[in-house]
Amino acid sequence: MRAINIKPNRGWHVLLACIPFLLVLVAYAIGSSLRLAENPNDKLLPGFGAIAEAVKQYAFTEDARTGLYLMWSDTVASLARLLSALAISAVIALFFGIFIGMLPLARSTFGPFFAVASMVPPLALLPILFIVMGLGEASKIALIVIGTALKLIRDIALRVQEIPREQIIKAQTLGASTWQIATRVITPQVLPRMLDALRLEIGPAWLFLIAAEAIAADSGLGYRIFLVRRYLSMDVIIPYVIWITILAFVMDMALRWVQGRAFPWFAGARAS
């Protein structure tokens, strides 16, 4: 039997998915043990016990200075910024993406602009945003919006152009206006595809957020990572990085769940 035709059942699928994670844990445990055996005060690869103690301190012990549970307060601050920015990006991208993808005149006018603007490295704009908008929440959210919305606009515009032209012609034949075509023909087909695009932008959005928090913030997951790095506190940095990864994964799964619930026809078409 050819390897391309071998399909694992659900049990094997779960087992195979766990293997890479277990290999990473084993490799880390071996590397940590070797370094700590050579230098018990080594901070580069702390043992699992040190990591667990750091998690206990930051997640389950009230901070003496602020009275907060630092990991949870940082999580709330970061998620508030991230989710607000992604919501704004989705609304902007949906409007401009449909506008550009549906109307040839708009595509000729704004298509090249968004194509060029989406190539600007968002992190290069961070100093400009801090100068213009200050060091508050607005500049951090703006960075994420700029970094994600422009690419979402281009993606949605391309998805609109992929809609069969016959559907647009039939809608016009039945007397549909441009607004009705946009809301009743195009938008229902674009929304599930926009959720796919949003899933792909979760990683970049976290990158922009952490960069902004590292430079100018007094709370947030990125702020905490860069605050403790000066002390080489890898026992804090590693759990924070793992926690950010888990949050990003949960966000991805949530968007996938919403897509399957709200647009079952799209999930069915993809499965077939």
C-alpha positions as CSV (number, residue, x, y, z in Angstrom):
1,M,0.0,0.0,0.0
2,R,1.3,3.5,-0.9
3,A,1.9,5.9,2.0
4,I,-0.4,8.4,0.4
5,N,-3.3,6.1,0.9
6,I,-2.7,5.3,4.6
7,K,-5.2,7.2,6.8
8,P,-4.9,6.8,10.6
9,N,-8.1,6.3,12.6
10,R,-9.0,8.8,15.3
11,G,-7.0,7.0,18.0
12,W,-3.9,6.9,15.9
13,H,-4.5,10.5,14.8
14,V,-4.4,11.7,18.5
15,L,-1.4,9.5,19.3
16,L,0.6,10.7,16.3
17,A,-0.2,14.3,17.0
18,C,1.2,13.9,20.6
19,I,4.5,12.5,19.4
20,P,6.2,15.7,18.4
21,F,5.2,17.4,21.6
22,L,6.6,14.5,23.7
23,L,9.8,14.6,21.7
24,V,10.2,18.3,22.5
25,L,9.6,17.7,26.2
26,V,12.1,14.9,26.3
27,A,14.7,16.9,24.4
28,Y,14.2,19.8,26.8
29,A,14.4,17.6,29.9
30,I,17.6,16.0,28.6
31,G,19.2,19.4,27.8
32,S,18.1,20.9,31.1
33,S,19.4,18.0,33.1
34,L,22.8,18.2,31.4
35,R,23.1,22.0,31.9
36,L,22.0,21.8,35.5
37,A,24.3,18.9,36.3
38,E,27.2,21.0,35.0
39,N,26.0,24.3,36.7
40,P,23.1,24.0,39.2
41,N,22.6,27.8,38.9
42,D,22.1,27.7,35.2
43,K,19.2,29.9,34.1
44,L,19.1,29.1,30.4
45,L,17.2,25.8,30.7
46,P,15.5,25.7,34.1
47,G,14.1,22.5,35.4
48,F,10.4,21.6,35.4
49,G,10.3,22.2,39.1
50,A,11.6,25.8,38.7
51,I,9.1,26.4,35.9
52,A,6.2,25.1,38.1
53,E,7.3,27.3,41.0
54,A,7.3,30.4,38.7
55,V,3.8,29.5,37.4
56,K,2.6,29.2,41.0
57,Q,4.1,32.6,41.8
58,Y,2.8,34.5,38.8
59,A,-0.6,32.7,38.3
60,F,-1.7,31.6,41.8
61,T,0.0,34.0,44.2
62,E,-1.2,37.5,44.8
63,D,1.5,40.1,44.0
64,A,2.6,41.9,47.2
65,R,3.0,45.3,45.4
66,T,-0.1,45.4,43.2
67,G,-2.4,42.9,44.8
68,L,-2.9,41.2,41.4
69,Y,-2.4,37.7,40.1
70,L,0.1,38.9,37.5
71,M,-0.3,36.2,34.8
72,W,-4.1,36.6,34.7
73,S,-4.0,40.4,34.8
74,D,-1.4,40.4,32.0
75,T,-3.7,38.0,30.0
76,V,-6.7,40.2,30.4
77,A,-4.8,43.3,29.3
78,S,-3.3,41.6,26.2
79,L,-6.5,39.9,25.2
80,A,-8.5,43.2,25.5
81,R,-6.0,44.8,23.1
82,L,-5.8,41.9,20.7
83,L,-9.5,41.1,20.4
84,S,-10.4,44.8,20.0
85,A,-7.9,45.2,17.2
86,L,-9.0,42.0,15.4
87,A,-12.6,43.0,15.6
88,I,-11.8,46.4,14.1
89,S,-9.7,44.8,11.4
90,A,-12.5,42.4,10.5
91,V,-15.0,45.2,10.1
92,I,-12.7,47.3,8.0
93,A,-11.5,44.4,5.9
94,L,-15.1,43.2,5.2
95,F,-16.2,46.6,4.0
96,F,-13.2,47.5,1.9
97,G,-12.6,43.9,0.7
98,I,-16.2,43.6,-0.7
99,F,-16.0,47.2,-2.0
100,I,-12.8,46.6,-4.0
101,G,-13.6,43.0,-5.0
102,M,-17.1,43.8,-6.3
103,L,-16.7,47.2,-8.0
104,P,-14.2,47.4,-10.9
105,L,-13.9,51.1,-10.5
106,A,-13.0,50.8,-6.8
107,R,-10.6,48.0,-7.7
108,S,-8.8,50.2,-10.2
109,T,-8.7,53.1,-7.7
110,F,-7.9,51.5,-4.4
111,G,-6.5,48.1,-5.3
112,P,-2.9,49.3,-6.1
113,F,-2.9,51.4,-2.9
114,F,-3.8,48.6,-0.6
115,A,-1.4,46.2,-2.4
116,V,1.5,48.6,-1.8
117,A,0.4,49.6,1.8
118,S,0.2,45.9,2.8
119,M,3.9,45.5,2.0
120,V,4.9,48.1,4.6
121,P,6.5,46.3,7.6
122,P,4.0,47.2,10.4
123,L,6.7,47.1,13.1
124,A,8.6,49.9,11.2
125,L,5.5,52.1,11.8
126,L,5.6,51.5,15.6
127,P,7.8,54.6,16.4
128,I,5.5,56.7,14.2
129,L,2.4,55.5,15.9
130,F,3.9,56.2,19.4
131,I,4.9,59.7,18.3
132,V,1.5,60.5,16.7
133,M,-0.9,58.6,19.0
134,G,1.1,58.5,22.2
135,L,2.1,55.5,24.3
136,G,-1.5,54.5,25.3
137,E,-3.8,51.8,24.2
138,A,-4.7,53.5,20.9
139,S,-1.2,53.1,19.4
140,K,-1.0,49.4,20.3
141,I,-4.4,48.6,18.8
142,A,-3.6,50.7,15.7
143,L,-0.4,48.7,15.1
144,I,-2.4,45.4,15.1
145,V,-5.1,46.9,12.9
146,I,-2.6,48.1,10.4
147,G,-0.7,44.8,10.5
148,T,-3.7,42.6,9.9
149,A,-6.4,44.7,8.2
150,L,-4.5,45.5,5.0
151,K,-3.8,41.8,4.3
152,L,-7.4,40.9,5.2
153,I,-8.6,43.4,2.7
154,R,-6.6,41.9,-0.1
155,D,-7.6,38.4,0.8
156,I,-11.3,39.2,1.0
157,A,-11.1,41.2,-2.3
158,L,-9.6,38.1,-4.0
159,R,-12.3,35.9,-2.5
160,V,-15.0,38.2,-3.9
161,Q,-13.5,38.0,-7.3
162,E,-13.6,34.2,-7.1
163,I,-17.4,34.2,-6.8
164,P,-18.8,32.9,-10.1
165,R,-19.8,35.7,-12.3
166,E,-23.0,33.8,-13.2
167,Q,-24.3,34.5,-9.7
168,I,-23.9,38.2,-10.1
169,I,-25.6,38.2,-13.5
170,K,-28.5,36.1,-12.2
171,A,-29.0,38.5,-9.3
172,Q,-29.0,41.5,-11.6
173,T,-31.5,39.7,-13.9
174,L,-33.8,39.3,-11.0
175,G,-33.6,43.0,-10.3
176,A,-31.1,43.1,-7.4
177,S,-29.4,46.4,-6.8
178,T,-25.7,46.8,-6.1
179,W,-26.4,47.0,-2.3
180,Q,-28.6,43.8,-2.4
181,I,-25.9,41.9,-4.4
182,A,-23.3,43.0,-1.8
183,T,-25.4,42.0,1.2
184,R,-27.3,38.9,-0.1
185,V,-25.0,37.3,-2.6
186,I,-21.4,38.3,-1.8
187,T,-21.3,38.8,2.0
188,P,-22.8,35.4,3.0
189,Q,-20.1,33.7,0.8
190,V,-17.3,35.9,2.0
191,L,-17.9,35.7,5.8
192,P,-16.7,32.0,6.3
193,R,-13.6,32.7,4.1
194,M,-12.9,35.8,6.2
195,L,-12.8,33.6,9.3
196,D,-10.2,31.5,7.6
197,A,-8.2,34.7,6.9
198,L,-8.6,35.8,10.5
199,R,-7.2,32.5,11.7
200,L,-4.1,33.0,9.6
201,E,-3.7,36.5,11.1
202,I,-3.8,35.4,14.7
203,G,0.0,34.7,14.8
204,P,1.0,38.0,13.3
205,A,-1.5,39.9,15.5
206,W,0.2,38.4,18.6
207,L,3.6,39.4,17.2
208,F,2.5,43.0,16.8
209,L,0.9,43.0,20.2
210,I,4.0,41.7,22.0
211,A,6.3,44.1,20.2
212,A,4.1,47.1,21.2
213,E,3.8,45.9,24.8
214,A,7.6,45.3,25.0
215,I,8.3,49.0,24.2
216,A,5.6,50.9,25.9
217,A,3.2,49.2,28.4
218,D,2.8,48.6,32.1
219,S,0.8,45.4,31.7
220,G,0.4,42.6,29.3
221,L,2.1,39.3,28.4
222,G,4.6,40.9,26.1
223,Y,5.4,43.5,28.8
224,R,6.0,40.9,31.4
225,I,8.3,38.8,29.1
226,F,10.5,41.8,28.4
227,L,10.5,43.0,32.0
228,V,11.9,39.7,33.4
229,R,14.4,39.1,30.5
230,R,16.9,41.5,32.1
231,Y,17.1,39.0,35.0
232,L,17.4,36.0,32.6
233,S,14.2,34.6,34.2
234,M,13.7,31.8,31.7
235,D,11.5,30.1,34.3
236,V,9.0,32.9,33.8
237,I,9.5,33.5,30.1
238,I,9.0,29.9,29.0
239,P,5.6,29.5,30.7
240,Y,4.5,32.9,29.3
241,V,5.5,31.8,25.8
242,I,3.6,28.5,26.2
243,W,0.6,30.4,27.6
244,I,0.6,32.8,24.6
245,T,0.7,29.8,22.3
246,I,-2.2,28.1,24.0
247,L,-4.3,31.3,23.8
248,A,-3.5,31.6,20.1
249,F,-4.5,28.0,19.6
250,V,-7.7,28.4,21.5
251,M,-8.6,31.5,19.4
252,D,-8.0,29.5,16.3
253,M,-10.2,26.7,17.5
254,A,-12.9,29.1,18.5
255,L,-12.9,30.7,15.0
256,R,-13.1,27.3,13.5
257,W,-16.0,26.3,15.7
258,V,-17.9,29.5,14.9
259,Q,-17.3,28.9,11.2
260,G,-18.7,25.3,11.5
261,R,-21.7,26.5,13.5
262,A,-22.6,29.6,11.5
263,F,-21.8,28.3,8.1
264,P,-22.3,24.5,8.1
265,W,-22.6,24.5,4.3
266,F,-19.1,25.8,4.0
267,A,-17.6,23.2,6.3
268,G,-19.6,20.5,4.4
269,A,-18.3,21.7,1.0
270,R,-14.7,21.7,2.4
271,A,-15.0,18.2,3.8
272,S,-16.2,16.9,0.5
